[in-house]
């Protein structure tokens, strides 16, 4: 449980915030395009953002996002396939995995095409209701006492070992031999969100790209996931995604520096205190 909290606790949400906060600030506060390159405006200026440096940053982020979501998509489809095979004895073949990917691609692409309010929001809310419903069901059915105890112990282990786990790299390979793949509960939601992000980054930051663009990138994500499953190259793609994420981590440090720099010189008017005459 402590590693569950670790992977879905402070660390990932802090990483999300490092990117989301500057991106939202420069788009909605400064009126700049919703692109990663816009975050670096205080560092490289307008010429750099619109020039080769900015284009290279945006292209790199699109490629990284595509590989990341496609590998997660493929792994998630294989998990769904394994579950269906164990429960309903579906054929354990590559063709079955491809069919699952195709169905999921249609579903999350349809959600993306419908837009945030009419598609993605409904799907996300449905996932939340199902997740909380499952959680309450498991808690009530039990063993309730054990679940509560293991939850409390997990939180304690997480807080006690957060520093050690943050720097643990499994250099000896002892954990990698035993760990399995965590089932992605919000599978479709993650896929349509990531697809929308790619759509935005490839249309100059447009929050509502044309539906044909959404369909194009949805098909690309599904095709990449299928290709990885057929080639058996999901592990290689994960390694590539990890390798690409390292330079992106360096970009995140510059994002922090950029947003801190702009905050320090941004003038925010303070409301006058209420005074009684």
C-alpha positions in Angstrom: 0.0 0.0 0.0 2.8 2.4 0.7 4.0 2.2 -2.9 0.4 2.7 -4.1 0.3 5.9 -2.1 3.8 6.7 -3.4 2.9 6.4 -7.0 -0.5 8.2 -6.6 0.4 10.6 -3.8 2.5 13.7 -3.5 5.0 13.0 -6.2 2.8 12.6 -9.3 0.5 15.4 -8.3 3.5 17.7 -7.7 4.8 16.8 -11.2 1.4 17.5 -12.8 1.2 20.9 -11.0 4.7 21.9 -12.2 3.4 21.7 -15.8 -0.3 22.6 -15.3 0.2 25.8 -13.3 2.6 27.5 -15.7 0.6 26.3 -18.7 -2.6 27.7 -17.3 -1.0 30.9 -16.2 0.5 31.8 -19.5 -2.7 30.8 -21.4 -5.4 32.4 -19.3 -3.5 35.1 -17.5 -1.2 36.3 -20.3 -3.3 35.2 -23.3 -0.7 33.0 -24.9 -1.3 29.8 -26.8 -1.8 26.7 -24.7 1.6 25.2 -25.7 4.5 24.1 -23.5 6.8 26.5 -25.4 4.7 29.4 -24.1 5.9 28.7 -20.5 9.4 29.6 -21.6 8.5 33.1 -22.7 10.3 34.8 -19.8 13.5 32.9 -20.6 13.7 32.9 -24.4 11.3 35.7 -25.4 8.7 35.9 -28.1 11.3 35.2 -30.8 12.4 32.1 -29.1 8.9 30.8 -28.4 7.8 31.3 -32.0 11.2 30.2 -33.5 13.0 26.8 -33.8 13.5 26.4 -30.0 9.8 26.7 -29.3 8.9 24.4 -32.2 11.4 21.9 -31.0 10.0 21.9 -27.4 6.4 21.5 -28.6 7.4 18.7 -31.1 9.3 16.8 -28.3 6.4 17.0 -25.9 3.9 15.7 -28.6 6.2 12.7 -29.3 6.7 12.0 -25.6 2.9 12.2 -25.0 2.1 9.9 -27.9 4.6 7.2 -26.8 3.5 7.5 -23.2 -0.2 7.2 -23.8 0.2 4.5 -26.5 2.4 2.3 -24.2 0.0 2.8 -21.3 -2.9 2.1 -23.7 -1.3 -1.2 -24.8 -0.5 -2.3 -21.3 -4.0 -1.5 -20.1 -5.6 -3.4 -23.0 -3.5 -6.4 -22.1 -4.6 -6.2 -18.5 -8.3 -6.0 -19.6 -7.6 -9.0 -21.9 -6.1 -11.0 -19.0 -9.0 -10.3 -16.8 -11.5 -11.3 -19.5 -9.5 -14.4 -20.2 -9.6 -15.4 -16.5 -13.2 -14.6 -15.9 -14.9 -15.5 -19.2 -12.2 -17.7 -20.8 -11.7 -15.5 -23.8 -9.0 -16.6 -26.2 -5.6 -15.5 -25.0 -4.4 -14.3 -28.4 -2.9 -11.1 -29.9 -6.0 -10.8 -32.1 -8.2 -10.5 -28.9 -5.9 -7.7 -27.6 -6.2 -5.9 -30.9 -10.0 -6.1 -30.8 -10.0 -4.7 -27.3 -7.8 -1.8 -28.4 -10.0 -1.1 -31.4 -13.1 -1.0 -29.2 -11.4 1.2 -26.6 -10.1 3.5 -29.3 -13.6 4.0 -30.7 -14.9 4.8 -27.2 -12.3 7.3 -26.1 -12.1 8.9 -29.6 -15.9 9.4 -29.5 -15.6 10.9 -26.0 -12.8 13.3 -27.3 -14.9 14.3 -30.3 -17.9 15.1 -28.1 -15.7 17.6 -26.3 -15.0 18.3 -22.6 -18.5 19.1 -21.5 -20.5 16.6 -23.6 -18.1 13.7 -23.6 -15.0 13.7 -21.4 -16.7 15.2 -18.4 -19.5 12.6 -18.5 -17.0 9.8 -18.9 -14.8 11.1 -16.0 -17.8 11.6 -13.7 -19.0 8.1 -14.5 -15.6 6.7 -13.7 -15.5 8.5 -10.4 -19.0 7.2 -9.4 -18.0 3.6 -10.4 -14.7 3.9 -8.5 -16.3 5.2 -5.3 -19.1 2.7 -5.6 -16.6 -0.1 -5.9 -14.6 1.3 -3.0 -17.7 1.5 -0.7 -18.9 -2.0 -1.8 -15.5 -3.6 -1.0 -15.3 -1.7 2.3 -18.8 -2.9 3.4 -18.4 -6.4 2.2 -15.1 -6.7 4.0 -13.0 -7.7 5.6 -13.7 -4.1 6.8 -11.4 -4.2 9.8 -8.5 -5.5 7.8 -9.0 -2.9 5.1 -9.1 0.0 7.6 -6.0 -1.3 9.3 -4.0 -1.8 6.1 -5.1 1.6 4.9 -3.8 3.3 8.1 -0.6 1.3 8.0 -0.1 2.1 4.4 -0.4 5.8 5.0 2.0 5.5 7.9 4.6 3.6 5.9 4.3 6.1 3.1 4.9 9.1 5.3 7.7 7.3 7.2 9.6 6.1 4.1 8.8 8.8 1.5 12.3 10.1 1.3 13.9 6.6 1.0 11.3 5.6 -1.7 12.0 8.9 -3.6 15.6 7.9 -4.1 15.2 4.1 -4.4 16.1 3.0 -7.9 16.0 -0.9 -7.5 19.6 -1.1 -8.7 19.7 -4.9 -7.9 16.5 -5.6 -9.7 14.8 -7.3 -6.7 11.5 -5.5 -7.0 11.2 -5.7 -10.8 11.1 -9.5 -10.6 8.0 -9.5 -8.4 6.0 -6.4 -9.2 3.0 -6.7 -11.5 1.2 -4.1 -13.6 -1.3 -2.0 -11.7 -4.7 -2.1 -13.3 -5.6 1.3 -14.7 -9.1 2.1 -13.4 -9.4 5.3 -15.4 -8.2 3.7 -18.6 -10.5 5.4 -21.1 -10.5 8.7 -19.3 -6.7 8.9 -19.4 -6.7 8.0 -23.1 -9.1 10.7 -24.1 -7.5 13.3 -22.0 -4.0 12.5 -23.4 -5.5 12.6 -26.9 -7.0 16.0 -26.3 -3.7 17.3 -25.1 -2.0 16.1 -28.3 -4.8 17.8 -30.3 -4.2 21.0 -28.4 -0.4 20.9 -28.9 -0.7 20.3 -32.6 -3.3 23.0 -33.3 -1.6 25.9 -31.6 -3.2 25.5 -28.2 -6.8 25.4 -29.4 -9.0 24.1 -26.6 -11.6 22.8 -29.1 -9.8 21.5 -32.2 -11.8 20.3 -35.2 -13.3 16.9 -34.8 -11.3 15.5 -37.7 -8.1 16.3 -35.9 -9.4 14.6 -32.8 -10.3 11.5 -34.8 -6.9 11.5 -36.5 -4.9 11.5 -33.2 -7.3 9.0 -31.6 -6.7 6.6 -34.5 -2.9 7.2 -34.3 -2.9 6.4 -30.5 -4.8 3.2 -31.1 -2.6 2.2 -34.1 0.6 2.8 -32.0 -0.8 0.7 -29.1 -1.8 -2.1 -31.6 1.6 -2.0 -33.2 3.4 -2.3 -29.9 1.3 -5.3 -28.8 1.8 -7.0 -32.2 5.6 -6.4 -32.1 5.8 -7.3 -28.4 7.7 -4.1 -28.0 5.8 -2.6 -25.0 8.8 -3.0 -22.7 11.1 -1.3 -25.3 8.6 1.6 -25.6 8.5 1.9 -21.9 12.2 2.2 -21.8 12.1 4.8 -24.6 9.5 6.7 -22.8 11.6 6.7 -19.7 14.6 7.9 -21.7 12.6 10.7 -23.2 11.2 11.7 -19.8 14.6 12.5 -18.4 15.2 15.6 -20.7 11.5 16.5 -20.0 12.4 16.5 -16.3 15.1 19.1 -17.1 12.5 21.1 -18.9 10.3 21.0 -15.8 13.1 22.7 -13.7 13.2 25.5 -16.3 9.3 25.7 -16.1 9.6 26.2 -12.4 12.3 28.9 -12.8 10.2 30.6 -15.5 7.0 30.7 -13.4 8.8 31.9 -10.3 10.5 34.6 -12.3 7.3 35.9 -13.8 5.5 35.7 -10.4 8.2 37.9 -8.9 7.6 40.7 -11.4 3.9 40.2 -11.9 1.9 43.0 -10.3 -1.3 41.9 -8.6 -3.6 44.7 -7.5 -4.8 44.3 -4.0 -8.4 45.1 -3.1 -8.8 48.1 -0.8 -9.8 47.2 2.7 -13.4 47.9 3.7 -13.6 51.1 5.8 -16.5 52.5 7.7 -17.1 56.2 7.4 
